[in-house]
Amino acid sequence: MSLFDVYPLFDIMPVKAKDVYVYDENSNEYLDLYGGHAVISVGHSHPTYVNNLTNQLEQLGFYSNSVQNPLQKELAFKLENASGCKDYQLFLCNSGAEANENALKLASFHTGKKRVIAFKNGFHGRTSAAVAATDNQKIIAPINAQQEVDILSLGDLPSVEASLKKGDVCAVIIECIQGVGGLDESTAAFYKGLSKLCKQYGALFITDEVQSGFGRTGDFFAFQKYDLQPDIISMAKGMGNGFPIGGILIHPNIKASYGLLGTTFGGNHLACVACLSVLDILEEEKLQQNVKEVSNYFVEKAKSLPKVKSIKGRGLMLGLEFDFPVAELRKQLIYKHKIFTGSAKNPNVLRILPPLTIKKEHIDQFLNALKSELS
Ligand SMILES: Cc1ncc(COP(=O)(O)O)c(C=O)c1O
């Protein structure tokens, strides 16, 4: 049997990893500034994480959502404290797309409406409503295209209001800092305006924190920079440090009923322990503080790089924009300098999404490599 060939692969085979480093089968060491696509939050194979997951696996790896699972309650409690999202309710699933799918479905149930507003260059996943809300025609199949979605320009409040006025919008979904799209962000006035318009026209305000959540921007969630109170917050990636887990936080105004949402694997014992471990490590190692410090250092140092058009992003969700496509540069970084970096929809943006444990010396290592390629 062959693999369904959908991924263009780098010819590298990681076999183990530790903190910010990944090792291939020949023991070559790679600096991981990609974090497996913003997934590795507390570092590869963190000993607390490994021990907790190992112990849980020895006890109970999985049971379904038909019985008591106190780990889910513990997770809800700790997540409320860590995020500051008081009185929100937690629903657990397995991935970012699934989190957004549940967020949009819940918004539609709650409002009885079905149109969605999303934004240019946004990415929300590859499943039904999530992909329809994603600004990439290439990944929207005819079966997905039946969803009613208005994709509007970031920052364009009048267009948002015109669409909301139609009266059939269930949700506005937005990444407060765009990931795949290339790290664009609008203004505080725009995000606050969106939230206000949603209230005015009876649509739910969903912030997609799949990539930006769990401390990646230095705040627990990216929307917190703007002092917003979203109706639903979707999350995944950094939540499990590689263990598949996603979820949504749901405002207390939205009421649950049996059967409204559901999943077989979501919130399983191992997933809960993975996320609980991430929360403990984030706090113990003050990683949000580290994110801010290393980010400032990166931005300051990157200013002296040649050929950089702009430095984008915040926290450890960073990008360097050039006036040429970065595909070749990424190859040089990975094969010659043994450094993983990320790409974006904008081909000129090199993305930096390291584990949140990264230190200034790793940034120096990267910038030196980059300098030698650019000069
Ligand atoms: C902002 C955002 N939302 C949703 C998703 C989809 O997540 P997943 O690939 O886990 O389905 C991604 C993935 O990159 C993302 O960056």
The ligand as an SDF file (V2000), in Angstrom:
LIG
                    3D

 16 16  0  0  0  0  0  0  0  0999 V2000
   -5.3340   29.3760   13.0680 C   0  0  0  0  0  0  0  0  0  0  0  0
   -5.5480   27.9400   12.7190 C   0  0  0  0  0  0  0  0  0  0  0  0
   -6.7810   27.4060   12.8470 N   0  0  0  0  0  0  0  0  0  0  0  0
   -7.0350   26.1220   12.5710 C   0  0  0  0  0  0  0  0  0  0  0  0
   -6.0370   25.2770   12.1420 C   0  0  0  0  0  0  0  0  0  0  0  0
   -6.3270   23.8430   11.8250 C   0  0  0  0  0  0  0  0  0  0  0  0
   -5.7660   23.0160   12.7920 O   0  0  0  0  0  0  0  0  0  0  0  0
   -5.5840   21.4520   12.5280 P   0  0  0  0  0  0  0  0  0  0  0  0
   -4.5320   21.3140   11.4830 O   0  0  0  0  0  0  0  0  0  0  0  0
   -5.1750   20.9130   13.8750 O   0  0  0  0  0  0  0  0  0  0  0  0
   -6.8840   20.9170   12.0890 O   0  0  0  0  0  0  0  0  0  0  0  0
   -4.7320   25.7770   11.9880 C   0  0  0  0  0  0  0  0  0  0  0  0
   -3.6320   24.9110   11.5040 C   0  0  0  0  0  0  0  0  0  0  0  0
   -2.5970   25.3310   11.0910 O   0  0  0  0  0  0  0  0  0  0  0  0
   -4.4840   27.1430   12.2870 C   0  0  0  0  0  0  0  0  0  0  0  0
   -3.2690   27.6730   12.1570 O   0  0  0  0  0  0  0  0  0  0  0  0
  1  2  1  0
  2  3  1  0
  2 15  2  0
  3  4  2  0
  4  5  1  0
  5  6  1  0
  5 12  2  0
  6  7  1  0
  7  8  1  0
  8  9  2  0
  8 10  1  0
  8 11  1  0
 12 13  1  0
 12 15  1  0
 13 14  2  0
 15 16  1  0
M  END
$$$$
